[in-house]
Amino acid sequence: MTLRNRIALTFTLANFAVLVLVLVLLFVLTRQYTHKEFFTRLEDRAHIAAQALLEKDELAHQLIEEINRRHSRTLPQEKEYFFLLDSLQKIVDNTPEYISMDLLKQIDREGQVEFMSGKLSGVGIRYTDNQGVYAAIVVAQDLYGQRKLQNLLRLMLVFLVLSLAGVFFLGWWYAFHILQPIGRMIREMKKINSTSLNLRLPEENSQKDELGQLSETFNRMLDRIEAAIETQNLFIGNASHQLKNPLTAIIGQVETAMLDKGLPSEYKDSLLAIGEEADRLNVLVRQLISLSYPDNGEGKEREWRFDELIFNLVEEFKEAYPSHPIAIDFEDMPSDEEGLVYHGAYQLIRIALSNLLENAIKFSQNGPIKIKARFMEEKLEVSVSDKGIGIAKEDQSSIFEPFYRGENARAYPGYGVGLPLVEKIAKMHNGRVRLTSKLGEGAVFTLELPF
């Protein structure tokens, strides 16, 4: 998940939690107010019912008519019950179960009691009349209040869903605008490599926030890296010149001396040994230069067909090593030729694959070698496999270190700089090198490169 989506999701969840809390609190308060309001109406109904039944012989005619008129406005499923508390001994048989002796005693003791029974709400009052003390109980169902709460709940759910979508979009938009400068910085950073260290991130004088400080810090780091690489290149250039010239002179003098037919055989053997060691030293110098700065003169990026590179490279190795069979296996070939086009440093990729093929030939003991290419939408994989001596498990974590060689590889010529160079070239192309191997069963090196 991208940072933008994580920020949007976190923002949405935080706002959603606050919104749910507010809506739950609003619903609880509304329900409490609705119940309180209905209990107040039931209390009024209980007083009206008691007056209409118990005091009609004591009130004026007009007042009785007004009470009867108000009493006729019944509530949904309204029922009224009256009990004489002075002589109460038991509940009559047709009394509903929610009216108990304890309820009547509570009414007599407290004067007013509110209770619930399923969907019914009830209020009981202690009403004193000249005929005695009565308990007037009115029960009814608050259909209007229940519908109002149900409508409110549905409205809240709809509002919650719409708010969730709106808050996520707002969070995504907010994260997009917050991270937009970082996105521009990343795109500019991707343009910078060892061949374009002169590029810098844009710095705005008015921008003094963390992003501005990050751009400034990154540019100062690039200044130091560029200075260090320039110093390194200068040293490598001078060192390679100072090393190559004496080696070339030695090799030339050896070749000239070997042309003397009258030279004693023991001298020829010594000169031959000197020449071989000089050649080995010359190869080592070239590899060290490539390892120190692999894209020196060869790192220019362009578009080229990867399959053509593989075919050309295999043909050259077949000519150089005719006794080593090399097979090519293309998997998931794209139907469009554009899928075979790769943008990168042709010479560097060629060096990396050449090193892998040379190692496979060196350690395969004339066994079969296969180079396999897989072309996918976002990346390609080129693996070189052999059936040679393999690499011990304890050596596999160190083989990409310069000059490291496994125990079973020391009997073969080499300096331990080929694989580190392959890994360095892969990293320069934002790729990597994977190894799969068992001792005595061969090895598979896979070069993974993103398109």
VOGU-3710 file (C-alpha; in Angstrom, 3 decimals, decimal comma):
1> mtlrnrialt> 0,000/0,000/0,000  1,357/3,414/-0,945  1,998/6,108/1,650  -0,735/8,216/0,061  -3,340/5,490/0,558  -2,128/4,804/4,101  -2,529/8,467/5,021  -5,981/8,573/3,408  -7,022/5,376/5,198  -5,722/6,580/8,575
11> ftlanfavlv> -7,440/9,933/8,102  -10,670/8,157/7,150  -10,596/5,761/10,103  -9,870/8,556/12,579  -12,689/10,732/11,263  -14,985/7,711/11,007  -14,376/6,850/14,664  -15,105/10,426/15,768  -18,200/10,563/13,568  -19,509/7,244/14,906
21> lvlvllfvlt> -18,960/8,453/18,473  -20,847/11,689/17,802  -23,732/9,904/16,069  -24,010/7,289/18,827  -24,078/10,032/21,458  -26,688/11,942/19,457  -28,842/8,819/19,089  -28,636/7,988/22,814  -29,535/11,536/23,821  -32,425/11,617/21,310
31> rqythkefft> -33,754/8,304/22,587  -33,557/9,477/26,188  -35,356/12,713/25,326  -38,021/10,805/23,353  -38,639/8,402/26,240  -38,752/11,229/28,772  -41,183/13,167/26,608  -43,467/10,152/26,250  -43,366/9,420/29,975  -44,392/13,031/30,587
41> rledrahiaa> -47,388/12,527/28,294  -48,266/9,306/30,100  -48,121/11,154/33,414  -50,537/13,755/32,064  -52,782/10,979/30,759  -52,778/9,336/34,188  -53,889/12,563/35,900  -56,601/13,170/33,284  -57,854/9,598/33,544  -57,980/9,805/37,363
51> qallekdela> -59,877/13,089/37,234  -62,328/11,816/34,637  -63,115/8,672/36,607  -62,804/9,627/40,234  -63,841/13,300/40,442  -66,647/13,710/37,939  -69,161/14,054/40,796  -67,156/16,854/42,405  -66,304/19,091/39,438  -68,308/21,628/37,494
61> hqlieeinrr> -70,087/20,551/34,342  -67,837/22,543/31,950  -64,683/21,257/33,636  -65,942/17,705/33,403  -66,590/18,142/29,674  -63,095/19,526/29,160  -61,571/16,609/31,045  -63,646/14,121/29,050  -62,609/15,793/25,816  -58,954/15,555/26,741
71> hsrtlpqeke> -59,458/12,016/28,006  -60,905/10,923/24,660  -57,543/11,597/22,917  -56,031/8,236/23,558  -52,504/7,087/22,763  -51,678/3,955/20,666  -52,617/0,790/22,606  -53,421/2,921/25,650  -54,840/1,127/28,674  -55,782/2,473/32,081
81> yfflldslqk> -55,825/0,705/35,418  -57,003/1,951/38,828  -56,363/0,359/42,197  -57,503/1,447/45,669  -54,315/1,467/47,666  -55,981/1,779/51,127  -57,672/-1,625/50,984  -55,400/-3,348/48,427  -54,808/-6,961/49,322  -54,246/-8,696/46,008
91> ivdntpeyis> -54,229/-8,090/42,282  -57,417/-9,024/40,407  -57,243/-11,962/38,000  -57,356/-10,002/34,717  -54,538/-7,677/35,686  -51,602/-7,889/33,183  -48,371/-9,406/34,410  -46,404/-6,146/34,283  -48,601/-4,768/37,101  -47,501/-6,459/40,285
101> mdllkqidre> -48,016/-5,963/43,986  -44,465/-4,617/44,218  -45,252/-1,993/41,557  -48,331/-0,815/43,472  -46,402/-0,623/46,722  -43,699/1,387/44,943  -46,330/3,792/43,608  -47,792/4,148/47,085  -44,340/4,770/48,510  -42,854/7,068/45,861
111> gqvefmsgkl> -45,922/8,738/44,413  -44,907/8,189/40,766  -43,236/5,299/38,961  -42,110/4,903/35,317  -41,602/1,435/33,861  -41,205/-0,458/30,590  -42,673/-3,788/29,475  -41,570/-4,820/25,998  -42,661/-2,096/23,584  -45,102/-0,655/26,135
121> sgvgirytdn> -44,275/2,283/28,363  -46,152/2,912/31,574  -46,557/5,498/34,308  -48,220/4,938/37,660  -49,218/7,816/39,979  -50,554/7,978/43,516  -53,834/9,881/43,318  -55,677/10,998/46,467  -59,433/11,399/46,322  -62,133/11,934/48,956
131> qgvyaaivva> -62,998/8,298/48,484  -59,462/7,148/49,258  -55,940/6,801/47,822  -55,727/5,272/44,338  -53,004/4,048/41,998  -53,703/5,280/38,454  -51,644/3,406/35,866  -51,564/4,260/32,159  -49,643/2,173/29,606  -49,249/2,844/25,878
141> qdlygqrklq> -46,881/2,290/22,982  -44,847/5,197/21,689  -45,265/4,429/17,989  -44,385/7,933/16,943  -41,235/7,991/19,048  -40,176/4,542/17,857  -40,671/5,505/14,215  -38,771/8,706/14,812  -35,852/6,758/16,311  -35,908/4,223/13,473
151> nllrlmlvfl> -35,911/6,986/10,858  -33,109/8,723/12,718  -31,091/5,494/12,815  -31,557/4,886/9,077  -30,654/8,496/8,340  -27,525/8,177/10,463  -26,451/4,980/8,691  -26,908/6,564/5,259  -25,076/9,664/6,425  -22,309/7,499/7,866
161> vlslagvffl> -21,785/5,608/4,589  -21,788/8,795/2,517  -19,516/10,504/5,007  -17,132/7,539/4,910  -16,794/7,817/1,136  -16,506/11,586/1,308  -13,921/11,543/4,089  -11,822/8,940/2,239  -11,876/11,038/-0,923  -11,004/14,141/1,099
171> gwwyafhilq> -8,182/12,250/2,846  -6,852/10,943/-0,469  -6,996/14,439/-1,979  -5,286/15,878/1,086  -2,567/13,196/1,034  -2,090/13,705/-2,718  -1,437/17,415/-2,299  0,725/16,897/0,780  2,873/14,232/-0,931  2,961/15,887/-4,354
181> pigrmiremk> 6,278/17,653/-3,642  7,745/14,348/-2,459  6,578/12,714/-5,699  8,358/15,403/-7,706  11,490/14,880/-5,608  11,372/11,113/-6,244  11,044/11,639/-10,004  14,017/13,994/-9,957  16,025/11,571/-7,795  15,442/8,748/-10,307
191> kinstslnlr> 17,153/10,842/-12,968  20,331/11,038/-10,894  22,929/8,293/-11,260  26,682/8,043/-11,427  26,688/9,559/-14,918  24,461/12,530/-14,028  25,666/13,576/-10,603  25,541/17,215/-11,720  21,739/17,181/-11,448  20,172/18,645/-8,304
201> lpeensqkde> 16,745/18,833/-6,737  14,979/22,189/-7,101  15,314/24,389/-4,025  12,855/27,197/-3,354  14,172/29,981/-1,176  10,699/30,626/0,226  10,194/27,001/1,215  11,683/26,561/4,689  9,629/23,573/5,780  10,811/19,978/6,206
211> lgqlsetfnr> 10,586/19,241/2,454  12,751/22,236/1,659  15,289/21,113/4,243  15,194/17,597/2,760  15,934/18,921/-0,741  18,769/21,054/0,565  20,259/18,168/2,580  20,022/15,791/-0,398  21,726/18,311/-2,690  24,556/18,830/-0,203
221> mldrieaaie> 24,966/15,052/-0,019  25,146/14,903/-3,830  27,845/17,586/-3,736  29,941/15,415/-1,438  29,291/12,259/-3,496  30,163/14,018/-6,759  33,399/15,334/-5,267  34,300/11,876/-3,922  33,587/10,173/-7,282  35,567/12,764/-9,194
231> tqnlfignas> 38,490/12,129/-6,858  38,027/8,385/-7,324  37,883/8,699/-11,109  41,021/10,787/-11,099  42,812/8,202/-8,977  41,534/5,304/-11,116  42,603/7,050/-14,293  46,092/7,744/-12,985  46,426/4,281/-11,396  45,238/2,461/-14,518
241> hqlknpltai> 47,655/4,476/-16,651  50,555/3,846/-14,283  49,747/0,103/-14,080  48,914/-0,537/-17,740  52,041/1,003/-19,208  54,535/-1,160/-17,272  52,421/-4,268/-17,880  52,258/-3,522/-21,595  56,016/-3,007/-21,670  56,649/-6,265/-19,803
251> igqvetamld> 54,330/-8,243/-22,093  55,934/-6,648/-25,166  59,457/-7,404/-23,993  58,522/-11,008/-23,197  56,989/-11,479/-26,648  60,109/-9,949/-28,268  62,456/-12,165/-26,281  60,436/-15,264/-27,157  61,090/-14,580/-30,840  64,787/-15,378/-30,330
261> kglpseykds> 65,132/-18,939/-31,612  68,506/-19,392/-30,005  67,244/-18,687/-26,522  67,831/-21,588/-24,126  64,773/-23,585/-23,215  65,043/-22,772/-19,511  64,986/-19,061/-20,360  61,982/-19,560/-22,598  60,132/-21,301/-19,763  60,912/-18,403/-17,423
271> llaigeeadr> 59,791/-15,848/-20,004  56,624/-17,837/-20,660  55,812/-17,854/-16,917  56,496/-14,112/-16,708  54,196/-13,488/-19,688  51,371/-15,563/-18,234  51,571/-13,791/-14,879  51,720/-10,420/-16,637  48,601/-11,315/-18,634  46,808/-12,367/-15,439
281> lnvlvrqlis> 47,841/-9,126/-13,768  46,614/-7,157/-16,778  43,216/-8,875/-16,614  43,023/-8,202/-12,865  43,779/-4,510/-13,397  40,982/-4,210/-15,979  38,515/-5,982/-13,669  39,468/-3,794/-10,713  38,912/-0,693/-12,835  35,511/-2,006/-13,963
291> lsypdngegk> 34,555/-2,904/-10,391  35,562/0,510/-9,059  33,678/2,406/-11,740  31,764/0,055/-14,063  30,027/2,699/-16,165  33,192/4,577/-17,052  32,629/5,160/-20,735  30,119/2,305/-20,986  27,156/3,517/-18,948  25,258/5,396/-21,652
301> erewrfdeli> 21,637/4,301/-21,575  19,610/3,705/-24,718  16,895/1,393/-26,041  17,812/-1,990/-27,481  16,324/-5,461/-27,894  17,240/-7,788/-25,063  16,764/-10,966/-27,096  19,322/-9,789/-29,663  21,876/-9,218/-26,902  21,378/-12,771/-25,642
311> fnlveefkea> 21,631/-14,327/-29,113  24,787/-12,371/-29,976  26,407/-13,152/-26,644  25,668/-16,881/-26,886  27,041/-17,053/-30,434  30,295/-15,434/-29,318  30,661/-17,883/-26,394  29,917/-20,863/-28,635  32,733/-19,776/-30,934  35,102/-19,182/-28,020
321> ypshpiaidf> 34,121/-22,360/-26,145  32,907/-24,879/-28,770  33,091/-27,804/-26,318  30,574/-26,235/-23,901  26,940/-26,633/-25,018  24,831/-23,515/-24,309  21,041/-23,688/-24,647  18,659/-20,709/-24,863  15,172/-20,834/-23,360  12,754/-17,929/-23,827
331> edmpsdeegl> 9,686/-18,080/-21,582  6,624/-15,795/-21,713  7,762/-14,125/-24,896  5,672/-10,996/-25,527  3,537/-11,008/-28,653  4,575/-7,441/-29,414  8,205/-6,727/-30,273  8,036/-3,611/-28,113  7,970/-5,908/-25,093  11,524/-7,028/-25,956
341> vyhgayqlir> 12,915/-3,500/-25,955  14,889/-2,562/-22,850  16,158/0,865/-21,852  19,517/0,659/-20,138  23,287/0,569/-20,508  23,888/-2,021/-23,228  27,586/-2,544/-22,550  27,130/-2,907/-18,793  24,361/-5,501/-19,132  26,533/-7,310/-21,642
351> ialsnllena> 29,409/-7,362/-19,139  27,133/-8,719/-16,409  25,786/-11,561/-18,571  29,291/-12,315/-19,900  30,579/-12,725/-16,351  27,718/-15,081/-15,479  28,344/-17,173/-18,612  32,091/-17,280/-18,000  31,539/-18,478/-14,431  29,082/-21,127/-15,627
361> ikfsqngpik> 31,573/-22,380/-18,224  34,454/-22,271/-15,745  32,711/-24,293/-13,042  30,475/-26,557/-15,164  33,247/-29,025/-16,141  32,011/-29,256/-19,759  28,450/-29,741/-18,524  25,361/-28,183/-20,150  24,655/-24,505/-19,645  21,274/-22,858/-20,112
371> ikarfmeekl> 20,398/-19,204/-20,347  16,703/-18,567/-19,746  14,842/-15,287/-20,265  11,405/-14,389/-18,918  9,689/-11,236/-20,155  6,966/-9,903/-17,868  4,977/-6,671/-17,746  7,039/-4,866/-15,148  10,348/-6,715/-15,206  12,486/-9,289/-16,998
381> evsvsdkgig> 14,560/-12,114/-15,578  17,623/-13,691/-17,192  18,980/-16,779/-15,456  22,206/-18,636/-16,229  22,288/-22,202/-14,887  24,931/-24,911/-14,892  25,463/-28,423/-13,521  28,881/-27,734/-12,083  30,435/-27,790/-8,636  27,801/-25,599/-7,015
391> iakedqssif> 28,209/-23,229/-4,079  28,136/-24,249/-0,435  25,349/-22,798/1,676  27,767/-21,081/4,045  29,455/-19,314/1,089  26,312/-18,060/-0,631  25,906/-14,988/1,574  29,462/-13,798/0,804  30,036/-14,527/-2,885  29,043/-10,978/-3,892
401> epfyrgenar> 31,786/-9,520/-1,723  34,899/-8,429/-3,679  37,744/-10,986/-3,750  35,721/-13,613/-1,883  35,972/-17,162/-3,237  34,455/-20,349/-1,878  36,570/-23,268/-0,746  35,657/-25,426/-3,739  36,320/-22,566/-6,211  39,903/-21,865/-5,243
411> aypgygvglp> 41,201/-24,606/-7,527  39,867/-22,646/-10,519  41,416/-19,443/-11,932  39,804/-16,186/-10,895  40,008/-13,219/-8,524  36,525/-12,939/-6,993  35,547/-9,680/-8,691  33,162/-10,910/-11,416  30,059/-11,482/-9,268  30,454/-8,219/-7,283
421> lvekiakmhn> 30,603/-6,437/-10,640  27,402/-8,198/-11,783  25,610/-7,155/-8,594  26,813/-3,576/-8,953  25,561/-3,354/-12,544  22,185/-4,802/-11,469  21,833/-2,202/-8,701  22,699/0,563/-11,156  19,615/-0,519/-13,112  17,452/-0,801/-9,954
431> grvrltsklg> 17,605/-4,581/-10,222  19,132/-7,425/-8,246  20,896/-10,795/-8,592  19,492/-13,968/-7,032  21,309/-17,249/-6,419  19,977/-20,777/-6,141  22,568/-23,488/-5,642  23,402/-26,804/-3,990  26,894/-28,048/-3,478  27,846/-30,496/-6,249
441> egavftlelp> 24,603/-29,914/-8,201  25,304/-26,648/-9,982  24,104/-23,056/-9,582  21,485/-20,729/-11,044  22,174/-16,971/-11,122  19,167/-14,822/-12,016  19,555/-11,228/-13,132  16,303/-9,359/-12,427  15,831/-5,988/-14,141  12,753/-3,737/-14,032
451> f> 11,386/-2,327/-17,277
//
